[in-house]
Amino acid sequence: MAATEGKAAAVRHGFASRAQWMAERVQAGRDAATVARFVVADLRARALRSVRESVSQAKRRVRGYEGASTSRTSAGWSAGNTSANTEIGSGSRALSARSHDLARNNPHVGKGLSELVTALVGTGLRPRGVDPAVLALFEQWSKECDTSHDLTFYGKQLEAARAMFEGGEVLTRARWRRATDPLVVPLQLESLEGDYCPISLTKTTDAGRIVQGIEFDAIGRRRAYHLYGYHPGDTTRPLGVPLIPQPVPADEIAHLWARTDGRPGQVRGVPWFSGVIDEIRDLDDIESADRVRRRAQACLAAFVTNANPDGASELGMAPAAVDSDGNPISDFSPGMVVGVRDGTNVTLSAPVPSPDHVQTIQQGLRNVAAGARMSYEALTGDLSQVNYSSIRYGTLSFAALMTQLRELVFIPLYCDRVWGWFLDAAVLAGRLSQRQADAARNVKWSRPRVEDVDRKAAAEAQVLQLANGFRTFRDIIEQDYSGDYDAHLDDLAREAEDIRSRGVTLPWLAAVAPVAALAAPVADGADPAAVAEAANTVADTALNGAQVASLLEILQKVTDSLLPADAAETIILLAFPSLDPEKVKAMVASADAFAPPPAVAA
């Protein structure tokens, strides 16, 4: 107060500052007490301002993050520190409804969902590495596992994956059947959307609590899922049937949602496109507006003005243009030519196109792709701005994300759970023994095959990795080609023997030792040492993968007339001295005489 009065007094008496005014007053010897009071007030104000600045600096040092500071640009940012379940509970229904709407009506979301499902499960994850009898029984059951009798188990996988990405979660319920039912195993699967489990049902129970429709015991284990008998939005359900959720044991439910994408303590899932729903909606509005603009550009829009006052109507406008029936024309269509009376002028409209429309849409779709954790090219199919390296990196990055989701979420929460139900039902039905079921618990699942952008380069890399011991043949078959290692080797052996039995000569077959020679039993009376020496000789002369690849490359050059046959024989004998010269000659002659079929014109 005193400082304010001193400043006002200095201004009133024509001084530039309060300090100058106080010094003048002291020199004049007048009002010393007043001057002293002003000096004290000034010092107090300076000290308070210094303390405030020190406190503000200390707060900034403690805070440490610019994102936590309060500024003009972040003043309207309202971010609540609530739990994941609280946030999902308030917005789950709207997110799910909007996601379903976009999946039905937005082509980019529809394609994105298809890409996600294909990358996650392909044509279905199949069990591997267990007793063939168990696998055969499972394949029979998979054809009748659906309660609606429409899908196989692998179709149910696609259904579950699609529901998880689109709606955020899916519940698969085990439906146990009677032993007398005409089923291979008395078990079927029923897929339910997350709406069957009321997210608003949260309360405390005597033995624990219910959180968003899921019941937990006192130590946090899931005990039951409270499910409606019908979908709450199904208008075809019987009239008068109340929607009252009933508890279903948790061990009869496979609850699939993107657990790795959630927060600790979260119990329900959200749609995969939740973070970019507004962005997608804005892009829809922009596209709609652009379509309206283009329609207007394609139509003839004319403004008729009167150039002859004598022909003016009472309202001062030119007589209206009419069609062949004499009706006035007010709407125009593309390509229409309208005749007007003499003495009138016609001015055509010229709508101006938006120059940055394509760039706006592309950037918006890139944002959507980032929010969906996939590449822009996978979302849109637009490959106009990529090269081999960029598309390969984008493909590998997306495949790594899907591998993570498959290994950590889909297989444990869905495939393993269904496999356990199948084994239990098979034991109860007497189709499997308990010993067989226990041995089959540790099942492995196949992976969807990812086609390489450059298959030749990928195959050459696999040969080098195999030849140098970086990978095994089993790993290549199971991981890169989604095959069954044992079944693959059996097929190779049968095919090689079948080709030899038919008298067919192929270049690669002549260089590979017969399988029977490596595993032939010792005949009665034969010398074991001689048999072992012969087997070792066969094994030593057999070629590994890298050698076979080199040999095929030489033979291919002979077929393409890039290398003379005699030169190829010499090179092969020098590189592979263990090969029989007669077989080498036969291989080269076969390659030289081979003529590829003519290419069919597109």
Secondary structure, DSSP 8 states (H G I E B T S, - for coil): -HHHHHHHHHHHTT-SSHHHHHHHHHHHT--HHHHHHHHHHHHHHHHHHHHHHHHHHHHHHHH--GGGS--STTTT-------HHHHHHHHHHHHHHHHHHHHHH-HHHHHHHHHHHHHHHTT---EESS-HHHHHHHHHHHTT-BTTS---HHHHHHHHHHHHHHHSEEEEEEEE--TTSS-SSSEEEEEEEGGGS-TT--EE-SSEEEETTEEEETTS-EEEEEE-SS-TT-TTS-TT-----EEEEGGGEEEEE-GGGS-TT--S---TTGGGHHHHHHHHHHHHHHHHHHHHHHS--EEEEES-GGG--TTSS----B-TTS-B-----TT------TTEEEEE------TTHHHHHHHHHHHHHHHTTS-HHHHH---TT--HHHHHHHHHHHHHHHHHHIIIIIIIIIIHHHHHHHHHHHHHTTSS-HHHHHHTSS-EE-------SSHHHHHHHHHHHHHTTSS-HHHIIIIIS---HHHHHHHHHHHHHHHHHTT---HHHHTS--HHHHH----TT--HHHHHHHHHHHHHHS--HHHHHHHHHHHHHHHTTSS-HHHHHHHHHHH-TTS-HHHHHHHHHHHHH---------
